[in-house]
Amino acid sequence: KVGFLGSISRIGAAKENKRTRDFAGDLLHQLGLGAHAFRSAAGLPFGTLKRLEIARALAAKPSFLLMDEPAAGLTHGEVDELGETVKTIRQQFDLTVLLVEHHMSMVMSISDRVVAMRCGRKIAEGPPAEVQNDPLVIEAYLGATLTLLKVQGLDAGYGPVAVLHGIDLEVGEGEIVVMLGANGAGKTTTLRALSGMI
């Protein structure tokens, strides 16, 4: 038999359990996981597991979320989806997010500010576009490309007929650069001028 005080404590516990279940269910639905609520996580796709990890972190009702390479192992489509998820949860849950990541497209699309590091030192900090164009970041993270051909202001033609007018062209090592244009646009003339034929 359960006494009067035991009955009251069970009622309180039941209400708390219902609130917790409702909160967890709402959280799963917000992250697109409602259909998986009663499935084992062991059989879920990798991208879905990443969203489940985020849901688990959000269950603690944080105001500051630390994320360590959440895009690791994801496909390009899943990385894009994860980026949208991070932006959405930031707004929905009024979060501050510190993200450690190396997927440049995701970093540039979701960040307010980027801190770039190399060998334990900060090499750049600022808005995404500024950091992406920083020479130290390009060298360290994007990889500096050796320029094999650089032409500035190339003018060329055949006798008195001018065909090329101030062409600027740069080709880096290992690149495939395509010159596109209709017949008569000057593509072949450019190659002839570069090779010294005219």
Secondary structure, DSSP 4 states (H G I P E B T S, - for coil): ---HHHHHHHHHHHHHHHHHHHHHHHHHHHTT-GGGTTS-GGGS-HHHHHHHHHHHHHTT--SEEEEE-TTTT--HHHHHHHHHHHHHHHHHTT-EEEEE---HHHHHHH-SSEEEEETTEEEEEESHHHHHT-HHHIIIIIIPPPEEEEEEEEEEEETTEEEEEEEEEEEETT--------TTSSHHHHHHHHTT--
